[in-house]
Amino acid sequence: MQHFASDNYAPVHPEVMAAIVTANDGAAVSYGDDPVTARLQGRATEVFGERARIFPVLNGTGANVISLMAASPRWGGVIASDVAHINTDENGAPERVGSLKVLAAPSVEGRIGPDAVDRYAGDLGNVQRAQPAVLSLTQVTELGTVYSTADLKLLADTAHAAGLLVHLDGSRLANAAATLGVGLREITTDVGVDILSFGAAKNGGMLGEAVVVLADGGHGAPGPAADLVEAVPYLRKATMQLASKTRFVSAQLLALLGEPGAPTSGTGEGSPLWLRNAAHSNRMAARLRAGIEAAGLTGAVRITCPTDANVVFATLPRVAADRLRAHARFYDWAPGETADRVEVRWMCAWDTTAADVDGFVRALGDAV
C-alpha cells in the first residue's frame, strides 16, 4: 500500500545506508570520539559556520529537549507557536523532562511574529511567572509553511533584544532551505539562531538527529545559556541521548550533509544529499496539489494551507477520506468545516514518485 502519511515512513536512502555500512569497518572509540564524528564536526563548520559545534543524538524530541534545557535556566519558559511540536506532540517532554514551561502564542498558518515575544516579555522579572528565556521556532512549521529569511532575522533580533536565545526545531529544515533556494547556514546562523535541532530521519536517515550549537549564548540570557557548548554534552548524557556507538548516527548525518570539502549547496548530482532529497519531496507535494486542482476536485477537496514544502493539507468528506484509505495511508489532522468533513495531511517523502502522486490523485477523484 502507498503512503502519504509521514516522511518518517520512508526507507533509509541508499547513500545513507552505504555510509552506515562503511562506518561498520572494525572497531572505533565509543561515545563520539571516533573518526566519523570528527569528520562530521569538520563538515558542520563548513555548512553552518566556523563556530558551529554538532552533537549527534537519537531522536528529534531529544534534540529539542536538550537544546531548550541548554538555553534556559530551570525556572525558564519557552515561547513557541501554539501548534509547535514541543507544545502539542512530544507528550510534554520539555516540561516533564526539561522542567520548562512552554509559553504558547497564537499562530497564523503555523507561523508566529515578533508579537509572540512581546506577549511574554512583560513577565521578565515577575517571580510569579515562568521567565521567558528562549524563542523556539519551527522550520518548516507544523502546517507546512516556511518562514522567510527576513522573517527569521526579525524574530531573532526581537528575541535577542529582549534577552532571549533562539532555538530552531529543524526536523524539516532541509525542505525549508530547498523551498527558499538557500543553504542551511542562511536560515540558521546568518539570521541569528543560537541552537538548532537538525533533522535527518525525515529526509532519508535511519535514526538520529543532531543538536547544533551556532552561537556562544552571548545575548544576555541568564543561567546555563551563557555557554551552550559546555552544557549540551552533559545534558545529552543526562537525558539518555548519547549513543555508545555514535559513529553510526554521525555517518548518517555526514551522508546527508556531505563529506568535508564537498559543495554545501547547488543543484543536480553535485548537490548535497539533504538538498536533493528535500527538493524532490517538495516537488512531489507541489505535483499533488497541482493534480488536485487540475482534476477539478477543489469543490469537494479544499486546500487549507499554503503548500510551501512537502505536505498538503486539505478538507474533504469523511466518507471519501475513509474510501481513500483503501489506496493509501494518511492521517486525519483536525475536524473539517462541518461535522461530515475532516482535515487531513498528505505528506511526500524522498521516495515518493510521480506515479505515486498521480495514482493518488486518481484514487482521490474516485473517492469523492
VENHUSUL-V124357 format. One record per backbone hydrogen bond with DSSP energy under -0.5 kcal/mol. NH is the residue of the N-H (numbers start at 1). CO is the residue of the C=O. E is the energy in kcal/mol with one decimal. If there is no record, write none. Layout:
BEGIN
nh->[NH & NH]
co->[CO & CO]
e->[E & E]
END
This chain:
BEGIN
nh->[2 & 4 & 9 & 10 & 13 & 16 & 17 & 18 & 19 & 20 & 21 & 22 & 23 & 24 & 24 & 25 & 26 & 31 & 33 & 34 & 38 & 39 & 40 & 41 & 42 & 43 & 44 & 45 & 46 & 47 & 48 & 49 & 49 & 52 & 53 & 55 & 57 & 63 & 64 & 65 & 66 & 67 & 68 & 69 & 70 & 71 & 72 & 76 & 77 & 78 & 79 & 79 & 80 & 82 & 84 & 87 & 88 & 89 & 93 & 95 & 96 & 97 & 98 & 99 & 100 & 101 & 102 & 103 & 103 & 104 & 105 & 108 & 111 & 116 & 117 & 118 & 119 & 120 & 120 & 121 & 122 & 123 & 124 & 126 & 127 & 129 & 131 & 132 & 133 & 134 & 135 & 136 & 136 & 137 & 137 & 139 & 140 & 141 & 144 & 152 & 153 & 154 & 155 & 156 & 157 & 158 & 159 & 160 & 161 & 162 & 162 & 163 & 164 & 165 & 167 & 168 & 169 & 170 & 170 & 173 & 175 & 176 & 177 & 178 & 179 & 180 & 181 & 182 & 185 & 187 & 187 & 188 & 190 & 191 & 192 & 192 & 193 & 194 & 195 & 196 & 197 & 198 & 198 & 199 & 199 & 203 & 204 & 205 & 208 & 209 & 210 & 211 & 212 & 212 & 213 & 213 & 214 & 214 & 215 & 219 & 225 & 226 & 227 & 228 & 231 & 232 & 233 & 234 & 235 & 236 & 237 & 238 & 239 & 240 & 241 & 242 & 243 & 246 & 246 & 248 & 249 & 249 & 250 & 251 & 252 & 253 & 254 & 255 & 256 & 257 & 258 & 262 & 270 & 271 & 273 & 274 & 275 & 276 & 277 & 278 & 279 & 280 & 281 & 282 & 283 & 284 & 285 & 286 & 287 & 288 & 289 & 290 & 291 & 292 & 293 & 294 & 295 & 296 & 297 & 300 & 301 & 302 & 302 & 303 & 304 & 305 & 308 & 308 & 309 & 312 & 314 & 315 & 316 & 318 & 321 & 322 & 323 & 324 & 325 & 326 & 327 & 328 & 329 & 331 & 333 & 334 & 336 & 341 & 342 & 343 & 344 & 345 & 346 & 347 & 347 & 348 & 352 & 357 & 358 & 359 & 360 & 361 & 362 & 363 & 364 & 365 & 366 & 367 & 368]
co->[327 & 329 & 6 & 7 & 204 & 13 & 13 & 14 & 15 & 16 & 17 & 18 & 19 & 20 & 21 & 22 & 24 & 244 & 30 & 32 & 34 & 35 & 36 & 37 & 38 & 39 & 40 & 41 & 42 & 43 & 44 & 44 & 45 & 49 & 213 & 211 & 209 & 59 & 60 & 61 & 62 & 63 & 64 & 65 & 66 & 67 & 69 & 73 & 131 & 101 & 77 & 134 & 103 & 105 & 81 & 84 & 84 & 85 & 90 & 92 & 92 & 93 & 93 & 95 & 94 & 76 & 100 & 78 & 101 & 102 & 80 & 111 & 108 & 113 & 114 & 114 & 115 & 116 & 117 & 117 & 118 & 120 & 121 & 123 & 125 & 126 & 75 & 130 & 77 & 77 & 165 & 79 & 134 & 135 & 167 & 169 & 145 & 145 & 141 & 148 & 149 & 150 & 151 & 152 & 153 & 154 & 155 & 156 & 157 & 158 & 159 & 160 & 159 & 133 & 135 & 195 & 137 & 168 & 197 & 170 & 172 & 172 & 173 & 174 & 175 & 176 & 177 & 177 & 47 & 183 & 184 & 185 & 185 & 188 & 188 & 189 & 188 & 166 & 166 & 212 & 168 & 196 & 210 & 170 & 197 & 200 & 201 & 200 & 58 & 57 & 198 & 55 & 196 & 210 & 53 & 211 & 194 & 212 & 194 & 217 & 222 & 223 & 224 & 225 & 227 & 228 & 229 & 230 & 231 & 232 & 233 & 234 & 235 & 237 & 236 & 236 & 241 & 243 & 244 & 245 & 245 & 246 & 246 & 247 & 248 & 249 & 250 & 251 & 252 & 253 & 254 & 259 & 267 & 268 & 255 & 256 & 272 & 272 & 273 & 274 & 275 & 276 & 277 & 278 & 279 & 280 & 281 & 282 & 283 & 284 & 285 & 286 & 287 & 288 & 289 & 290 & 291 & 293 & 292 & 297 & 297 & 300 & 315 & 301 & 313 & 313 & 144 & 306 & 144 & 346 & 344 & 302 & 342 & 340 & 317 & 318 & 319 & 320 & 321 & 323 & 324 & 324 & 2 & 345 & 343 & 343 & 341 & 338 & 316 & 334 & 314 & 331 & 312 & 4 & 345 & 310 & 349 & 353 & 354 & 355 & 356 & 357 & 358 & 359 & 360 & 361 & 362 & 363 & 364]
e->[-1.1 & -3.0 & -1.5 & -0.5 & -2.3 & -0.8 & -2.5 & -2.5 & -1.5 & -1.9 & -2.2 & -2.4 & -2.0 & -0.7 & -0.9 & -0.9 & -1.1 & -2.7 & -1.5 & -0.8 & -1.9 & -2.1 & -2.1 & -2.2 & -1.9 & -2.4 & -2.4 & -1.5 & -1.0 & -2.2 & -3.1 & -0.6 & -1.0 & -1.9 & -2.0 & -2.8 & -2.1 & -1.9 & -2.4 & -2.6 & -2.6 & -2.3 & -2.6 & -2.5 & -2.5 & -1.5 & -0.9 & -2.2 & -2.8 & -2.9 & -0.5 & -2.9 & -2.0 & -2.1 & -1.5 & -1.4 & -1.9 & -2.2 & -2.1 & -0.8 & -3.9 & -2.6 & -1.5 & -0.6 & -1.9 & -1.7 & -0.6 & -3.4 & -0.6 & -0.9 & -2.4 & -2.6 & -1.9 & -2.3 & -1.0 & -1.9 & -2.1 & -0.6 & -1.1 & -1.8 & -0.7 & -2.1 & -1.7 & -2.3 & -0.8 & -2.0 & -1.8 & -0.6 & -2.7 & -1.5 & -2.7 & -3.2 & -0.6 & -0.6 & -2.6 & -2.0 & -0.5 & -2.9 & -2.0 & -2.3 & -2.4 & -2.3 & -2.4 & -2.8 & -2.7 & -2.2 & -2.4 & -2.8 & -2.2 & -1.1 & -0.5 & -1.5 & -2.9 & -2.5 & -2.8 & -2.0 & -3.5 & -1.1 & -2.2 & -1.5 & -0.5 & -1.5 & -2.5 & -2.2 & -2.1 & -2.5 & -1.3 & -1.9 & -0.5 & -0.7 & -0.6 & -1.6 & -2.2 & -0.7 & -0.7 & -1.2 & -2.5 & -2.0 & -1.8 & -2.5 & -2.8 & -0.7 & -2.9 & -2.3 & -0.6 & -1.7 & -0.8 & -2.1 & -1.0 & -1.3 & -1.5 & -2.5 & -2.8 & -0.5 & -2.9 & -0.5 & -2.8 & -0.6 & -1.4 & -0.6 & -1.1 & -2.0 & -1.8 & -0.5 & -1.7 & -2.4 & -0.7 & -0.6 & -2.2 & -3.0 & -1.6 & -2.6 & -2.1 & -1.7 & -2.8 & -0.6 & -0.8 & -0.8 & -0.8 & -1.7 & -0.5 & -1.0 & -2.7 & -2.3 & -0.8 & -2.0 & -2.7 & -2.0 & -1.9 & -2.8 & -2.6 & -2.3 & -0.6 & -1.7 & -0.5 & -2.2 & -0.6 & -2.0 & -2.8 & -2.0 & -2.8 & -1.9 & -2.2 & -2.4 & -2.2 & -2.1 & -1.7 & -2.3 & -2.4 & -2.2 & -2.4 & -2.6 & -2.5 & -2.1 & -2.2 & -2.9 & -1.9 & -1.3 & -2.0 & -0.7 & -3.2 & -0.6 & -2.2 & -0.6 & -1.9 & -0.7 & -0.9 & -1.1 & -0.6 & -2.7 & -1.8 & -2.3 & -1.7 & -2.8 & -2.3 & -2.3 & -1.8 & -2.5 & -1.3 & -1.5 & -2.0 & -1.8 & -2.0 & -0.9 & -3.7 & -1.4 & -2.0 & -2.1 & -2.3 & -3.2 & -3.3 & -2.2 & -3.0 & -2.7 & -0.6 & -2.8 & -1.4 & -2.1 & -2.8 & -2.4 & -2.1 & -2.4 & -2.0 & -2.3 & -2.5 & -2.3 & -2.1 & -2.2 & -2.0]
END
